[in-house]
Amino acid sequence: MQRRNPYDVIVVGLGPWGASAVWHLARRGMRVAGFDRHTPPHGYGSHGGATRLARQSNSTGPAYHPLTHRTFELWHQLSAEAGQDLLLESGTVFVGKAGSGWFDRTLESLAASEFEHEILDTEPAQARFPSYGIADDETTVFEPHGTVALVVEGLRAMHDQARRHGAELRFDDPLEDYSENADGVEVRTASGTYRADRLVVAVGAWSGQILGLDLPVAVERQVLFNFAIPDGVRLETAAYFAAPPGDDSAPFYGCPEPDGSYKVSLPSRGKEIRPDKLTDQQPTTAEVAAVRRCLRERIPAIDGEPIRATVCMWSEVTDGHWIIGTHSRHDRIVFGAGCMGRGFRYAPVVGEALADLATGTERPDMALFSPQRFQSVTVRGARRQ
Ligand SMILES: Cc1cc2nc3c(=O)[nH]c(=O)nc-3n(C[C@H](O)[C@H](O)[C@H](O)COP(=O)(O)OP(=O)(O)OC[C@H]3O[C@@H](n4cnc5c(N)ncnc54)[C@H](O)[C@@H]3O)c2cc1C
């Protein structure tokens, strides 16, 4: 049979989600090409920095449990293909008290799961995790199989394995335009024009702009800080979350990094940023002061001037769930947007879903993430960057 197009699928955006999609498509024997405007990993998107926390628990409910099992399975497959452990199993500690929405939902979700965890009273928790600030009225939860995911190595593994399976990946080659017709899609990038049966768009914070959709998403500026661990300080290796009071905030969190420093972050809310304005890695004085206030309360042994900061952004969807599915105007275009603060650990499973949807495999389990759930997603006049 004569093939209509040189590629089965083109993937635009080779950050964690797009890299995972090209890996899945290529290992299935599809003819796939991928493009990115930069060379990931880089500091201009959502994946900047060395690590991401990859716990088994979540604050988003049992609907995510099958995806969690599957994403860990896929991380292990990718590690085996790459010959390197991409998840460091150090355990995860959560501290909080009833009334914190994030903490309550995490506990409820854990209780409804098979994920191993221990709930500790204050005294044994303080004795076991002496470096972490734990107040007398707080509960501590330890999840032994919580992990830290390696960003640089994980992304490289996806790119390398996709290439090993035949994918053609082009970096520093931005998408300039695309169109759809009865035979497929035509994609114009800085290097030329390419045709495929289908297009996957995984461009993170640029999604609304490139897809020409007013997605219900806020792109928020976030900063990761690294602090030196002073000589003689023994810091527990587990990743750490301290839940804030109230319903709406995300927790202060941290984890050890491969260079021997400790990373922490205090997620910001409402600090919206235009993706093309993320041009430097400089934190503000107020951001440093806010994270150090938390540090003094939660991990006082490492308080000091940060040795490094990484500024990146994540996309917060109004209802708290990713947006994954087919474009409302273009049947041949599938996209993943609205990564939230948990999109890295789920990248293997999100990429698998994008690959399935792009090749006609039904994924009823992805209904929760369908763009069609938003009645109000409107189409913009222009979709160019
Ligand atoms: C501070 C912070 C902390 C986080 N912590 C965690 C965590 O602990 N655990 C977790 O699981 N997740 C975490 N996340 C979320 C996770 O990093 C993201 O979910 C993930 O990076 C999303 O990947 P992506 O591929 O959708 O987007 P990106 O990583 O932004 O990748 C998108 C890619 O698209 C490319 N692109 C854009 N426009 C074009 C164009 N015109 N042409 C070609 N290419 C283009 C970009 O160059 C980029 O490489 C965190 C995010 C942030 C910001």
PDBQT file of the ligand as one rigid body, heavy atoms in Angstrom, charges set to zero:
ROOT
HETATM    1  C1  LIG A 401       8.931  24.563  39.763  1.00  0.00    +0.000 C 
HETATM    2  C2  LIG A 401       8.280  23.314  39.255  1.00  0.00    +0.000 A 
HETATM    3  C3  LIG A 401       8.284  22.191  40.044  1.00  0.00    +0.000 A 
HETATM    4  C4  LIG A 401       7.695  21.022  39.600  1.00  0.00    +0.000 A 
HETATM    5  N1  LIG A 401       7.727  19.918  40.396  1.00  0.00    +0.000 NA
HETATM    6  C5  LIG A 401       7.218  18.767  39.953  1.00  0.00    +0.000 A 
HETATM    7  C6  LIG A 401       7.348  17.599  40.732  1.00  0.00    +0.000 A 
HETATM    8  O1  LIG A 401       7.940  17.614  41.821  1.00  0.00    +0.000 OA
HETATM    9  N2  LIG A 401       6.844  16.444  40.230  1.00  0.00    +0.000 N 
HETATM   10  C7  LIG A 401       6.229  16.386  39.007  1.00  0.00    +0.000 A 
HETATM   11  O2  LIG A 401       5.811  15.312  38.609  1.00  0.00    +0.000 OA
HETATM   12  N3  LIG A 401       6.098  17.497  38.239  1.00  0.00    +0.000 NA
HETATM   13  C8  LIG A 401       6.574  18.671  38.684  1.00  0.00    +0.000 A 
HETATM   14  N4  LIG A 401       6.481  19.790  37.915  1.00  0.00    +0.000 N 
HETATM   15  C9  LIG A 401       5.760  19.734  36.646  1.00  0.00    +0.000 C 
HETATM   16  C10 LIG A 401       6.603  19.231  35.511  1.00  0.00    +0.000 C 
HETATM   17  O3  LIG A 401       7.892  19.804  35.492  1.00  0.00    +0.000 OA
HETATM   18  C11 LIG A 401       5.858  19.544  34.225  1.00  0.00    +0.000 C 
HETATM   19  O4  LIG A 401       4.612  18.906  34.344  1.00  0.00    +0.000 OA
HETATM   20  C12 LIG A 401       6.531  19.045  32.966  1.00  0.00    +0.000 C 
HETATM   21  O5  LIG A 401       7.761  19.674  32.792  1.00  0.00    +0.000 OA
HETATM   22  C13 LIG A 401       5.614  19.331  31.782  1.00  0.00    +0.000 C 
HETATM   23  O6  LIG A 401       6.257  18.973  30.612  1.00  0.00    +0.000 OA
HETATM   24  P1  LIG A 401       5.766  19.525  29.203  1.00  0.00    +0.000 P 
HETATM   25  O7  LIG A 401       6.473  18.688  28.211  1.00  0.00    +0.000 OA
HETATM   26  O8  LIG A 401       4.289  19.608  29.171  1.00  0.00    +0.000 OA
HETATM   27  O9  LIG A 401       6.255  21.057  29.153  1.00  0.00    +0.000 OA
HETATM   28  P2  LIG A 401       7.780  21.700  28.986  1.00  0.00    +0.000 P 
HETATM   29  O10 LIG A 401       8.641  21.014  29.955  1.00  0.00    +0.000 OA
HETATM   30  O11 LIG A 401       7.602  23.147  29.122  1.00  0.00    +0.000 OA
HETATM   31  O12 LIG A 401       8.124  21.299  27.513  1.00  0.00    +0.000 OA
HETATM   32  C14 LIG A 401       7.486  21.925  26.403  1.00  0.00    +0.000 C 
HETATM   33  C15 LIG A 401       8.460  21.983  25.245  1.00  0.00    +0.000 C 
HETATM   34  O13 LIG A 401       7.799  22.583  24.126  1.00  0.00    +0.000 OA
HETATM   35  C16 LIG A 401       8.759  23.339  23.417  1.00  0.00    +0.000 C 
HETATM   36  N5  LIG A 401       8.112  24.332  22.551  1.00  0.00    +0.000 N 
HETATM   37  C17 LIG A 401       7.399  25.413  22.915  1.00  0.00    +0.000 A 
HETATM   38  N6  LIG A 401       7.008  26.103  21.819  1.00  0.00    +0.000 NA
HETATM   39  C18 LIG A 401       7.489  25.442  20.740  1.00  0.00    +0.000 A 
HETATM   40  C19 LIG A 401       7.452  25.661  19.339  1.00  0.00    +0.000 A 
HETATM   41  N7  LIG A 401       6.833  26.718  18.798  1.00  0.00    +0.000 N 
HETATM   42  N8  LIG A 401       8.075  24.777  18.526  1.00  0.00    +0.000 NA
HETATM   43  C20 LIG A 401       8.713  23.702  19.025  1.00  0.00    +0.000 A 
HETATM   44  N9  LIG A 401       8.790  23.448  20.357  1.00  0.00    +0.000 NA
HETATM   45  C21 LIG A 401       8.190  24.311  21.204  1.00  0.00    +0.000 A 
HETATM   46  C22 LIG A 401       9.591  23.984  24.525  1.00  0.00    +0.000 C 
HETATM   47  O14 LIG A 401      10.872  24.411  24.061  1.00  0.00    +0.000 OA
HETATM   48  C23 LIG A 401       9.687  22.836  25.532  1.00  0.00    +0.000 C 
HETATM   49  O15 LIG A 401      10.876  22.082  25.379  1.00  0.00    +0.000 OA
HETATM   50  C24 LIG A 401       7.063  20.980  38.327  1.00  0.00    +0.000 A 
HETATM   51  C25 LIG A 401       7.058  22.128  37.514  1.00  0.00    +0.000 A 
HETATM   52  C26 LIG A 401       7.664  23.278  37.966  1.00  0.00    +0.000 A 
HETATM   53  C27 LIG A 401       7.644  24.491  37.104  1.00  0.00    +0.000 C 
ENDROOT
TORSDOF 0
